[in-house]
């Protein structure tokens, strides 16, 4: 898209670097403040397990959908 809009290389690099730094700063500070919530501090293991389970949920949903679709196609 940058070349389609005739953006110069240096402007493109500048936007990428600035955007990357802003992205890193936002998520670093969010993580810092989230980690300092007393409930999170007391239950850190549960928070990590919840993050892992939520991350795996789309894979499980897609697998179940695939199995349902394939079983339906064999029935017909």
N, CA, C and O atoms as a Maestro MAE file, in Angstrom:
{
 s_m_m2io_version
 :::
 2.0.0
}

f_m_ct {
 s_m_title
 :::
 protein
 m_atom[304] {
  # First column is atom index #
  i_m_mmod_type
  r_m_x_coord
  r_m_y_coord
  r_m_z_coord
  i_m_residue_number
  s_m_chain_name
  s_m_pdb_residue_name
  s_m_pdb_atom_name
  i_m_atomic_number
  :::
  1 25 0.817 -1.183 0.000 1 A "UNK " " N  " 7
  2 3 0.000 0.000 0.000 1 A "UNK " " CA " 6
  3 2 0.869 1.259 0.000 1 A "UNK " " C  " 6
  4 15 0.494 2.286 -0.566 1 A "UNK " " O  " 8
  5 25 2.021 1.164 0.636 2 A "UNK " " N  " 7
  6 3 2.882 2.344 0.696 2 A "UNK " " CA " 6
  7 2 3.328 2.747 -0.700 2 A "UNK " " C  " 6
  8 15 3.365 3.934 -1.022 2 A "UNK " " O  " 8
  9 25 3.668 1.765 -1.531 3 A "UNK " " N  " 7
  10 3 4.111 2.111 -2.883 3 A "UNK " " CA " 6
  11 2 2.938 2.570 -3.736 3 A "UNK " " C  " 6
  12 15 3.112 3.411 -4.618 3 A "UNK " " O  " 8
  13 25 1.754 2.035 -3.491 4 A "UNK " " N  " 7
  14 3 0.570 2.467 -4.239 4 A "UNK " " CA " 6
  15 2 0.268 3.928 -3.947 4 A "UNK " " C  " 6
  16 15 -0.121 4.679 -4.842 4 A "UNK " " O  " 8
  17 25 0.448 4.327 -2.696 5 A "UNK " " N  " 7
  18 3 0.219 5.715 -2.306 5 A "UNK " " CA " 6
  19 2 1.405 6.614 -2.579 5 A "UNK " " C  " 6
  20 15 1.398 7.788 -2.211 5 A "UNK " " O  " 8
  21 25 2.431 6.064 -3.229 6 A "UNK " " N  " 7
  22 3 3.637 6.807 -3.576 6 A "UNK " " CA " 6
  23 2 4.323 7.404 -2.343 6 A "UNK " " C  " 6
  24 15 4.824 8.528 -2.374 6 A "UNK " " O  " 8
  25 25 4.330 6.616 -1.250 7 A "UNK " " N  " 7
  26 3 5.007 7.044 -0.029 7 A "UNK " " CA " 6
  27 2 6.500 6.800 -0.190 7 A "UNK " " C  " 6
  28 15 6.917 5.762 -0.704 7 A "UNK " " O  " 8
  29 25 7.292 7.754 0.247 8 A "UNK " " N  " 7
  30 3 8.742 7.585 0.156 8 A "UNK " " CA " 6
  31 2 9.202 6.538 1.164 8 A "UNK " " C  " 6
  32 15 8.522 6.260 2.152 8 A "UNK " " O  " 8
  33 25 10.363 5.970 0.894 9 A "UNK " " N  " 7
  34 3 10.912 4.933 1.758 9 A "UNK " " CA " 6
  35 2 11.133 5.467 3.162 9 A "UNK " " C  " 6
  36 15 10.817 4.782 4.135 9 A "UNK " " O  " 8
  37 25 11.665 6.664 3.289 10 A "UNK " " N  " 7
  38 3 11.987 7.213 4.614 10 A "UNK " " CA " 6
  39 2 10.729 7.530 5.411 10 A "UNK " " C  " 6
  40 15 10.715 7.359 6.630 10 A "UNK " " O  " 8
  41 25 9.694 7.979 4.757 11 A "UNK " " N  " 7
  42 3 8.429 8.225 5.465 11 A "UNK " " CA " 6
  43 2 7.850 6.884 5.947 11 A "UNK " " C  " 6
  44 15 7.361 6.775 7.072 11 A "UNK " " O  " 8
  45 25 7.914 5.873 5.079 12 A "UNK " " N  " 7
  46 3 7.426 4.541 5.433 12 A "UNK " " CA " 6
  47 2 8.178 3.993 6.641 12 A "UNK " " C  " 6
  48 15 7.561 3.500 7.585 12 A "UNK " " O  " 8
  49 25 9.508 4.077 6.618 13 A "UNK " " N  " 7
  50 3 10.326 3.600 7.735 13 A "UNK " " CA " 6
  51 2 10.028 4.392 8.999 13 A "UNK " " C  " 6
  52 15 9.934 3.822 10.086 13 A "UNK " " O  " 8
  53 25 9.881 5.707 8.860 14 A "UNK " " N  " 7
  54 3 9.587 6.551 10.024 14 A "UNK " " CA " 6
  55 2 8.273 6.141 10.675 14 A "UNK " " C  " 6
  56 15 8.205 5.997 11.896 14 A "UNK " " O  " 8
  57 25 7.228 5.952 9.873 15 A "UNK " " N  " 7
  58 3 5.936 5.524 10.417 15 A "UNK " " CA " 6
  59 2 6.039 4.157 11.079 15 A "UNK " " C  " 6
  60 15 5.440 3.934 12.131 15 A "UNK " " O  " 8
  61 25 6.783 3.250 10.484 16 A "UNK " " N  " 7
  62 3 6.945 1.924 11.068 16 A "UNK " " CA " 6
  63 2 7.673 1.976 12.411 16 A "UNK " " C  " 6
  64 15 7.260 1.327 13.372 16 A "UNK " " O  " 8
  65 25 8.741 2.740 12.471 17 A "UNK " " N  " 7
  66 3 9.516 2.839 13.716 17 A "UNK " " CA " 6
  67 2 8.686 3.522 14.802 17 A "UNK " " C  " 6
  68 15 8.622 3.029 15.928 17 A "UNK " " O  " 8
  69 25 8.060 4.635 14.483 18 A "UNK " " N  " 7
  70 3 7.246 5.356 15.460 18 A "UNK " " CA " 6
  71 2 6.068 4.483 15.910 18 A "UNK " " C  " 6
  72 15 5.778 4.403 17.104 18 A "UNK " " O  " 8
  73 25 5.402 3.842 14.974 19 A "UNK " " N  " 7
  74 3 4.281 2.966 15.313 19 A "UNK " " CA " 6
  75 2 4.721 1.802 16.185 19 A "UNK " " C  " 6
  76 15 4.017 1.435 17.126 19 A "UNK " " O  " 8
  77 25 5.861 1.222 15.889 20 A "UNK " " N  " 7
  78 3 6.381 0.127 16.692 20 A "UNK " " CA " 6
  79 2 6.707 0.558 18.104 20 A "UNK " " C  " 6
  80 15 6.391 -0.151 19.059 20 A "UNK " " O  " 8
  81 25 7.336 1.712 18.248 21 A "UNK " " N  " 7
  82 3 7.668 2.216 19.581 21 A "UNK " " CA " 6
  83 2 6.420 2.531 20.396 21 A "UNK " " C  " 6
  84 15 6.363 2.236 21.589 21 A "UNK " " O  " 8
  85 25 5.425 3.127 19.755 22 A "UNK " " N  " 7
  86 3 4.169 3.423 20.448 22 A "UNK " " CA " 6
  87 2 3.488 2.120 20.872 22 A "UNK " " C  " 6
  88 15 3.006 2.009 21.999 22 A "UNK " " O  " 8
  89 25 3.448 1.137 19.972 23 A "UNK " " N  " 7
  90 3 2.837 -0.159 20.262 23 A "UNK " " CA " 6
  91 2 3.519 -0.821 21.470 23 A "UNK " " C  " 6
  92 15 2.848 -1.313 22.377 23 A "UNK " " O  " 8
  93 25 4.839 -0.825 21.470 24 A "UNK " " N  " 7
  94 3 5.599 -1.422 22.569 24 A "UNK " " CA " 6
  95 2 5.333 -0.673 23.873 24 A "UNK " " C  " 6
  96 15 5.134 -1.298 24.914 24 A "UNK " " O  " 8
  97 25 5.327 0.642 23.827 25 A "UNK " " N  " 7
  98 3 5.101 1.434 25.033 25 A "UNK " " CA " 6
  99 2 3.706 1.173 25.601 25 A "UNK " " C  " 6
  100 15 3.555 0.996 26.810 25 A "UNK " " O  " 8
  101 25 2.697 1.147 24.748 26 A "UNK " " N  " 7
  102 3 1.327 0.924 25.214 26 A "UNK " " CA " 6
  103 2 1.212 -0.425 25.920 26 A "UNK " " C  " 6
  104 15 0.682 -0.505 27.029 26 A "UNK " " O  " 8
  105 25 1.703 -1.476 25.284 27 A "UNK " " N  " 7
  106 3 1.534 -2.796 25.874 27 A "UNK " " CA " 6
  107 2 2.457 -3.036 27.065 27 A "UNK " " C  " 6
  108 15 2.119 -3.822 27.951 27 A "UNK " " O  " 8
  109 25 3.593 -2.388 27.104 28 A "UNK " " N  " 7
  110 3 4.457 -2.495 28.281 28 A "UNK " " CA " 6
  111 2 3.790 -1.855 29.489 28 A "UNK " " C  " 6
  112 15 3.756 -2.450 30.567 28 A "UNK " " O  " 8
  113 25 3.262 -0.650 29.319 29 A "UNK " " N  " 7
  114 3 2.604 0.029 30.435 29 A "UNK " " CA " 6
  115 2 1.316 -0.677 30.844 29 A "UNK " " C  " 6
  116 15 1.015 -0.775 32.033 29 A "UNK " " O  " 8
  117 25 0.557 -1.167 29.872 30 A "UNK " " N  " 7
  118 3 -0.651 -1.924 30.215 30 A "UNK " " CA " 6
  119 2 -0.302 -3.163 31.022 30 A "UNK " " C  " 6
  120 15 -0.961 -3.465 32.017 30 A "UNK " " O  " 8
  121 25 0.719 -3.873 30.603 31 A "UNK " " N  " 7
  122 3 1.150 -5.058 31.334 31 A "UNK " " CA " 6
  123 2 1.627 -4.727 32.734 31 A "UNK " " C  " 6
  124 15 1.340 -5.452 33.687 31 A "UNK " " O  " 8
  125 25 2.353 -3.636 32.852 32 A "UNK " " N  " 7
  126 3 2.844 -3.217 34.166 32 A "UNK " " CA " 6
  127 2 1.678 -2.918 35.103 32 A "UNK " " C  " 6
  128 15 1.652 -3.399 36.236 32 A "UNK " " O  " 8
  129 25 0.714 -2.125 34.636 33 A "UNK " " N  " 7
  130 3 -0.416 -1.764 35.483 33 A "UNK " " CA " 6
  131 2 -1.335 -2.957 35.749 33 A "UNK " " C  " 6
  132 15 -1.861 -3.096 36.853 33 A "UNK " " O  " 8
  133 25 -1.530 -3.812 34.755 34 A "UNK " " N  " 7
  134 3 -2.341 -5.014 34.950 34 A "UNK " " CA " 6
  135 2 -1.684 -5.934 35.977 34 A "UNK " " C  " 6
  136 15 -2.370 -6.517 36.817 34 A "UNK " " O  " 8
  137 25 -0.374 -6.064 35.916 35 A "UNK " " N  " 7
  138 3 0.351 -6.916 36.854 35 A "UNK " " CA " 6
  139 2 0.363 -6.393 38.274 35 A "UNK " " C  " 6
  140 15 0.614 -7.152 39.210 35 A "UNK " " O  " 8
  141 25 0.099 -5.112 38.452 36 A "UNK " " N  " 7
  142 3 0.085 -4.530 39.794 36 A "UNK " " CA " 6
  143 2 -1.296 -4.502 40.427 36 A "UNK " " C  " 6
  144 15 -1.437 -4.013 41.548 36 A "UNK " " O  " 8
  145 25 -2.308 -5.004 39.759 37 A "UNK " " N  " 7
  146 3 -3.631 -5.119 40.361 37 A "UNK " " CA " 6
  147 2 -3.542 -6.200 41.443 37 A "UNK " " C  " 6
  148 15 -3.069 -7.303 41.171 37 A "UNK " " O  " 8
  149 25 -3.990 -5.896 42.667 38 A "UNK " " N  " 7
  150 3 -3.840 -6.867 43.761 38 A "UNK " " CA " 6
  151 2 -4.453 -8.241 43.453 38 A "UNK " " C  " 6
  152 15 -3.861 -9.266 43.791 38 A "UNK " " O  " 8
  153 25 -5.608 -8.273 42.828 39 A "UNK " " N  " 7
  154 3 -6.242 -9.549 42.490 39 A "UNK " " CA " 6
  155 2 -5.361 -10.363 41.553 39 A "UNK " " C  " 6
  156 15 -5.247 -11.579 41.703 39 A "UNK " " O  " 8
  157 25 -4.743 -9.703 40.596 40 A "UNK " " N  " 7
  158 3 -3.859 -10.387 39.648 40 A "UNK " " CA " 6
  159 2 -2.597 -10.869 40.363 40 A "UNK " " C  " 6
  160 15 -2.121 -11.976 40.108 40 A "UNK " " O  " 8
  161 25 -2.059 -10.046 41.253 41 A "UNK " " N  " 7
  162 3 -0.857 -10.440 41.986 41 A "UNK " " CA " 6
  163 2 -1.096 -11.694 42.832 41 A "UNK " " C  " 6
  164 15 -0.252 -12.587 42.888 41 A "UNK " " O  " 8
  165 25 -2.262 -11.745 43.489 42 A "UNK " " N  " 7
  166 3 -2.568 -12.890 44.352 42 A "UNK " " CA " 6
  167 2 -2.841 -14.161 43.558 42 A "UNK " " C  " 6
  168 15 -2.571 -15.262 44.036 42 A "UNK " " O  " 8
  169 25 -3.370 -14.016 42.359 43 A "UNK " " N  " 7
  170 3 -3.786 -15.178 41.559 43 A "UNK " " CA " 6
  171 2 -3.053 -15.231 40.227 43 A "UNK " " C  " 6
  172 15 -3.663 -15.518 39.197 43 A "UNK " " O  " 8
  173 25 -1.770 -14.962 40.235 44 A "UNK " " N  " 7
  174 3 -1.022 -14.855 38.983 44 A "UNK " " CA " 6
  175 2 -1.035 -16.153 38.187 44 A "UNK " " C  " 6
  176 15 -1.137 -16.130 36.961 44 A "UNK " " O  " 8
  177 25 -0.933 -17.277 38.873 45 A "UNK " " N  " 7
  178 3 -0.961 -18.565 38.172 45 A "UNK " " CA " 6
  179 2 -2.286 -18.759 37.447 45 A "UNK " " C  " 6
  180 15 -2.312 -19.229 36.309 45 A "UNK " " O  " 8
  181 25 -3.379 -18.401 38.099 46 A "UNK " " N  " 7
  182 3 -4.700 -18.536 37.467 46 A "UNK " " CA " 6
  183 2 -4.834 -17.602 36.262 46 A "UNK " " C  " 6
  184 15 -5.443 -17.966 35.257 46 A "UNK " " O  " 8
  185 25 -4.267 -16.403 36.363 47 A "UNK " " N  " 7
  186 3 -4.314 -15.457 35.249 47 A "UNK " " CA " 6
  187 2 -3.554 -16.020 34.053 47 A "UNK " " C  " 6
  188 15 -4.035 -15.940 32.922 47 A "UNK " " O  " 8
  189 25 -2.387 -16.581 34.288 48 A "UNK " " N  " 7
  190 3 -1.591 -17.165 33.203 48 A "UNK " " CA " 6
  191 2 -2.332 -18.328 32.571 48 A "UNK " " C  " 6
  192 15 -2.375 -18.444 31.346 48 A "UNK " " O  " 8
  193 25 -2.921 -19.196 33.399 49 A "UNK " " N  " 7
  194 3 -3.690 -20.325 32.862 49 A "UNK " " CA " 6
  195 2 -4.895 -19.848 32.051 49 A "UNK " " C  " 6
  196 15 -5.214 -20.425 31.012 49 A "UNK " " O  " 8
  197 25 -5.562 -18.797 32.525 50 A "UNK " " N  " 7
  198 3 -6.696 -18.241 31.783 50 A "UNK " " CA " 6
  199 2 -6.247 -17.690 30.431 50 A "UNK " " C  " 6
  200 15 -6.930 -17.889 29.426 50 A "UNK " " O  " 8
  201 25 -5.123 -17.011 30.398 51 A "UNK " " N  " 7
  202 3 -4.602 -16.475 29.137 51 A "UNK " " CA " 6
  203 2 -4.289 -17.615 28.173 51 A "UNK " " C  " 6
  204 15 -4.596 -17.521 26.985 51 A "UNK " " O  " 8
  205 25 -3.686 -18.680 28.668 52 A "UNK " " N  " 7
  206 3 -3.361 -19.828 27.814 52 A "UNK " " CA " 6
  207 2 -4.633 -20.472 27.278 52 A "UNK " " C  " 6
  208 15 -4.726 -20.770 26.087 52 A "UNK " " O  " 8
  209 25 -5.616 -20.687 28.157 53 A "UNK " " N  " 7
  210 3 -6.869 -21.310 27.718 53 A "UNK " " CA " 6
  211 2 -7.619 -20.442 26.702 53 A "UNK " " C  " 6
  212 15 -8.147 -20.956 25.716 53 A "UNK " " O  " 8
  213 25 -7.665 -19.158 26.939 54 A "UNK " " N  " 7
  214 3 -8.331 -18.248 25.998 54 A "UNK " " CA " 6
  215 2 -7.598 -18.247 24.663 54 A "UNK " " C  " 6
  216 15 -8.229 -18.146 23.611 54 A "UNK " " O  " 8
  217 25 -6.276 -18.360 24.695 55 A "UNK " " N  " 7
  218 3 -5.489 -18.387 23.456 55 A "UNK " " CA " 6
  219 2 -5.744 -19.664 22.658 55 A "UNK " " C  " 6
  220 15 -5.713 -19.646 21.427 55 A "UNK " " O  " 8
  221 25 -5.996 -20.769 23.354 56 A "UNK " " N  " 7
  222 3 -6.230 -22.046 22.683 56 A "UNK " " CA " 6
  223 2 -7.681 -22.231 22.244 56 A "UNK " " C  " 6
  224 15 -7.975 -23.115 21.440 56 A "UNK " " O  " 8
  225 25 -8.572 -21.420 22.753 57 A "UNK " " N  " 7
  226 3 -9.997 -21.559 22.454 57 A "UNK " " CA " 6
  227 2 -10.326 -21.501 20.959 57 A "UNK " " C  " 6
  228 15 -11.121 -22.325 20.507 57 A "UNK " " O  " 8
  229 25 -9.767 -20.579 20.160 58 A "UNK " " N  " 7
  230 3 -10.073 -20.574 18.724 58 A "UNK " " CA " 6
  231 2 -9.668 -21.865 18.018 58 A "UNK " " C  " 6
  232 15 -10.350 -22.299 17.090 58 A "UNK " " O  " 8
  233 25 -8.571 -22.483 18.444 59 A "UNK " " N  " 7
  234 3 -8.133 -23.742 17.832 59 A "UNK " " CA " 6
  235 2 -9.145 -24.833 18.135 59 A "UNK " " C  " 6
  236 15 -9.511 -25.607 17.250 59 A "UNK " " O  " 8
  237 25 -9.602 -24.898 19.386 60 A "UNK " " N  " 7
  238 3 -10.576 -25.915 19.776 60 A "UNK " " CA " 6
  239 2 -11.892 -25.707 19.031 60 A "UNK " " C  " 6
  240 15 -12.484 -26.668 18.541 60 A "UNK " " O  " 8
  241 25 -12.349 -24.468 18.944 61 A "UNK " " N  " 7
  242 3 -13.600 -24.174 18.244 61 A "UNK " " CA " 6
  243 2 -13.499 -24.568 16.775 61 A "UNK " " C  " 6
  244 15 -14.423 -25.170 16.229 61 A "UNK " " O  " 8
  245 25 -12.399 -24.237 16.142 62 A "UNK " " N  " 7
  246 3 -12.224 -24.582 14.727 62 A "UNK " " CA " 6
  247 2 -12.153 -26.090 14.536 62 A "UNK " " C  " 6
  248 15 -12.698 -26.610 13.563 62 A "UNK " " O  " 8
  249 25 -11.495 -26.799 15.442 63 A "UNK " " N  " 7
  250 3 -11.414 -28.257 15.357 63 A "UNK " " CA " 6
  251 2 -12.798 -28.883 15.490 63 A "UNK " " C  " 6
  252 15 -13.150 -29.785 14.730 63 A "UNK " " O  " 8
  253 25 -13.583 -28.407 16.454 64 A "UNK " " N  " 7
  254 3 -14.939 -28.936 16.634 64 A "UNK " " CA " 6
  255 2 -15.786 -28.644 15.404 64 A "UNK " " C  " 6
  256 15 -16.519 -29.517 14.937 64 A "UNK " " O  " 8
  257 25 -15.697 -27.437 14.878 65 A "UNK " " N  " 7
  258 3 -16.448 -27.099 13.659 65 A "UNK " " CA " 6
  259 2 -16.044 -27.987 12.491 65 A "UNK " " C  " 6
  260 15 -16.900 -28.428 11.723 65 A "UNK " " O  " 8
  261 25 -14.774 -28.248 12.352 66 A "UNK " " N  " 7
  262 3 -14.285 -29.111 11.279 66 A "UNK " " CA " 6
  263 2 -14.855 -30.517 11.419 66 A "UNK " " C  " 6
  264 15 -15.324 -31.109 10.447 66 A "UNK " " O  " 8
  265 25 -14.809 -31.042 12.640 67 A "UNK " " N  " 7
  266 3 -15.333 -32.396 12.877 67 A "UNK " " CA " 6
  267 2 -16.830 -32.455 12.596 67 A "UNK " " C  " 6
  268 15 -17.312 -33.428 12.016 67 A "UNK " " O  " 8
  269 25 -17.567 -31.428 13.000 68 A "UNK " " N  " 7
  270 3 -19.003 -31.407 12.739 68 A "UNK " " CA " 6
  271 2 -19.295 -31.339 11.243 68 A "UNK " " C  " 6
  272 15 -20.180 -32.037 10.749 68 A "UNK " " O  " 8
  273 25 -18.557 -30.505 10.527 69 A "UNK " " N  " 7
  274 3 -18.761 -30.393 9.072 69 A "UNK " " CA " 6
  275 2 -18.424 -31.690 8.369 69 A "UNK " " C  " 6
  276 15 -19.137 -32.102 7.454 69 A "UNK " " O  " 8
  277 25 -17.342 -32.343 8.785 70 A "UNK " " N  " 7
  278 3 -16.950 -33.580 8.113 70 A "UNK " " CA " 6
  279 2 -17.922 -34.710 8.430 70 A "UNK " " C  " 6
  280 15 -18.175 -35.559 7.575 70 A "UNK " " O  " 8
  281 25 -18.472 -34.737 9.646 71 A "UNK " " N  " 7
  282 3 -19.437 -35.787 9.965 71 A "UNK " " CA " 6
  283 2 -20.756 -35.560 9.220 71 A "UNK " " C  " 6
  284 15 -21.418 -36.521 8.827 71 A "UNK " " O  " 8
  285 25 -21.135 -34.309 9.026 72 A "UNK " " N  " 7
  286 3 -22.350 -33.988 8.272 72 A "UNK " " CA " 6
  287 2 -22.194 -34.356 6.800 72 A "UNK " " C  " 6
  288 15 -23.138 -34.838 6.172 72 A "UNK " " O  " 8
  289 25 -21.003 -34.129 6.252 73 A "UNK " " N  " 7
  290 3 -20.799 -34.426 4.849 73 A "UNK " " CA " 6
  291 2 -20.771 -35.941 4.605 73 A "UNK " " C  " 6
  292 15 -21.146 -36.383 3.519 73 A "UNK " " O  " 8
  293 25 -20.347 -36.733 5.565 74 A "UNK " " N  " 7
  294 3 -20.366 -38.199 5.423 74 A "UNK " " CA " 6
  295 2 -21.766 -38.757 5.522 74 A "UNK " " C  " 6
  296 15 -22.065 -39.797 4.935 74 A "UNK " " O  " 8
  297 25 -22.647 -38.066 6.274 75 A "UNK " " N  " 7
  298 3 -24.022 -38.540 6.421 75 A "UNK " " CA " 6
  299 2 -24.823 -38.374 5.141 75 A "UNK " " C  " 6
  300 15 -25.736 -39.157 4.881 75 A "UNK " " O  " 8
  301 25 -24.499 -37.379 4.346 76 A "UNK " " N  " 7
  302 3 -25.292 -37.128 3.129 76 A "UNK " " CA " 6
  303 2 -24.734 -37.827 1.930 76 A "UNK " " C  " 6
  304 15 -25.287 -37.714 0.836 76 A "UNK " " O  " 8
  :::
 }
 m_bond[303] {
  # First column is bond index #
  i_m_from
  i_m_to
  i_m_order
  :::
  1 1 2 1
  2 2 3 1
  3 3 4 2
  4 3 5 1
  5 5 6 1
  6 6 7 1
  7 7 8 2
  8 7 9 1
  9 9 10 1
  10 10 11 1
  11 11 12 2
  12 11 13 1
  13 13 14 1
  14 14 15 1
  15 15 16 2
  16 15 17 1
  17 17 18 1
  18 18 19 1
  19 19 20 2
  20 19 21 1
  21 21 22 1
  22 22 23 1
  23 23 24 2
  24 23 25 1
  25 25 26 1
  26 26 27 1
  27 27 28 2
  28 27 29 1
  29 29 30 1
  30 30 31 1
  31 31 32 2
  32 31 33 1
  33 33 34 1
  34 34 35 1
  35 35 36 2
  36 35 37 1
  37 37 38 1
  38 38 39 1
  39 39 40 2
  40 39 41 1
  41 41 42 1
  42 42 43 1
  43 43 44 2
  44 43 45 1
  45 45 46 1
  46 46 47 1
  47 47 48 2
  48 47 49 1
  49 49 50 1
  50 50 51 1
  51 51 52 2
  52 51 53 1
  53 53 54 1
  54 54 55 1
  55 55 56 2
  56 55 57 1
  57 57 58 1
  58 58 59 1
  59 59 60 2
  60 59 61 1
  61 61 62 1
  62 62 63 1
  63 63 64 2
  64 63 65 1
  65 65 66 1
  66 66 67 1
  67 67 68 2
  68 67 69 1
  69 69 70 1
  70 70 71 1
  71 71 72 2
  72 71 73 1
  73 73 74 1
  74 74 75 1
  75 75 76 2
  76 75 77 1
  77 77 78 1
  78 78 79 1
  79 79 80 2
  80 79 81 1
  81 81 82 1
  82 82 83 1
  83 83 84 2
  84 83 85 1
  85 85 86 1
  86 86 87 1
  87 87 88 2
  88 87 89 1
  89 89 90 1
  90 90 91 1
  91 91 92 2
  92 91 93 1
  93 93 94 1
  94 94 95 1
  95 95 96 2
  96 95 97 1
  97 97 98 1
  98 98 99 1
  99 99 100 2
  100 99 101 1
  101 101 102 1
  102 102 103 1
  103 103 104 2
  104 103 105 1
  105 105 106 1
  106 106 107 1
  107 107 108 2
  108 107 109 1
  109 109 110 1
  110 110 111 1
  111 111 112 2
  112 111 113 1
  113 113 114 1
  114 114 115 1
  115 115 116 2
  116 115 117 1
  117 117 118 1
  118 118 119 1
  119 119 120 2
  120 119 121 1
  121 121 122 1
  122 122 123 1
  123 123 124 2
  124 123 125 1
  125 125 126 1
  126 126 127 1
  127 127 128 2
  128 127 129 1
  129 129 130 1
  130 130 131 1
  131 131 132 2
  132 131 133 1
  133 133 134 1
  134 134 135 1
  135 135 136 2
  136 135 137 1
  137 137 138 1
  138 138 139 1
  139 139 140 2
  140 139 141 1
  141 141 142 1
  142 142 143 1
  143 143 144 2
  144 143 145 1
  145 145 146 1
  146 146 147 1
  147 147 148 2
  148 147 149 1
  149 149 150 1
  150 150 151 1
  151 151 152 2
  152 151 153 1
  153 153 154 1
  154 154 155 1
  155 155 156 2
  156 155 157 1
  157 157 158 1
  158 158 159 1
  159 159 160 2
  160 159 161 1
  161 161 162 1
  162 162 163 1
  163 163 164 2
  164 163 165 1
  165 165 166 1
  166 166 167 1
  167 167 168 2
  168 167 169 1
  169 169 170 1
  170 170 171 1
  171 171 172 2
  172 171 173 1
  173 173 174 1
  174 174 175 1
  175 175 176 2
  176 175 177 1
  177 177 178 1
  178 178 179 1
  179 179 180 2
  180 179 181 1
  181 181 182 1
  182 182 183 1
  183 183 184 2
  184 183 185 1
  185 185 186 1
  186 186 187 1
  187 187 188 2
  188 187 189 1
  189 189 190 1
  190 190 191 1
  191 191 192 2
  192 191 193 1
  193 193 194 1
  194 194 195 1
  195 195 196 2
  196 195 197 1
  197 197 198 1
  198 198 199 1
  199 199 200 2
  200 199 201 1
  201 201 202 1
  202 202 203 1
  203 203 204 2
  204 203 205 1
  205 205 206 1
  206 206 207 1
  207 207 208 2
  208 207 209 1
  209 209 210 1
  210 210 211 1
  211 211 212 2
  212 211 213 1
  213 213 214 1
  214 214 215 1
  215 215 216 2
  216 215 217 1
  217 217 218 1
  218 218 219 1
  219 219 220 2
  220 219 221 1
  221 221 222 1
  222 222 223 1
  223 223 224 2
  224 223 225 1
  225 225 226 1
  226 226 227 1
  227 227 228 2
  228 227 229 1
  229 229 230 1
  230 230 231 1
  231 231 232 2
  232 231 233 1
  233 233 234 1
  234 234 235 1
  235 235 236 2
  236 235 237 1
  237 237 238 1
  238 238 239 1
  239 239 240 2
  240 239 241 1
  241 241 242 1
  242 242 243 1
  243 243 244 2
  244 243 245 1
  245 245 246 1
  246 246 247 1
  247 247 248 2
  248 247 249 1
  249 249 250 1
  250 250 251 1
  251 251 252 2
  252 251 253 1
  253 253 254 1
  254 254 255 1
  255 255 256 2
  256 255 257 1
  257 257 258 1
  258 258 259 1
  259 259 260 2
  260 259 261 1
  261 261 262 1
  262 262 263 1
  263 263 264 2
  264 263 265 1
  265 265 266 1
  266 266 267 1
  267 267 268 2
  268 267 269 1
  269 269 270 1
  270 270 271 1
  271 271 272 2
  272 271 273 1
  273 273 274 1
  274 274 275 1
  275 275 276 2
  276 275 277 1
  277 277 278 1
  278 278 279 1
  279 279 280 2
  280 279 281 1
  281 281 282 1
  282 282 283 1
  283 283 284 2
  284 283 285 1
  285 285 286 1
  286 286 287 1
  287 287 288 2
  288 287 289 1
  289 289 290 1
  290 290 291 1
  291 291 292 2
  292 291 293 1
  293 293 294 1
  294 294 295 1
  295 295 296 2
  296 295 297 1
  297 297 298 1
  298 298 299 1
  299 299 300 2
  300 299 301 1
  301 301 302 1
  302 302 303 1
  303 303 304 2
  :::
 }
}
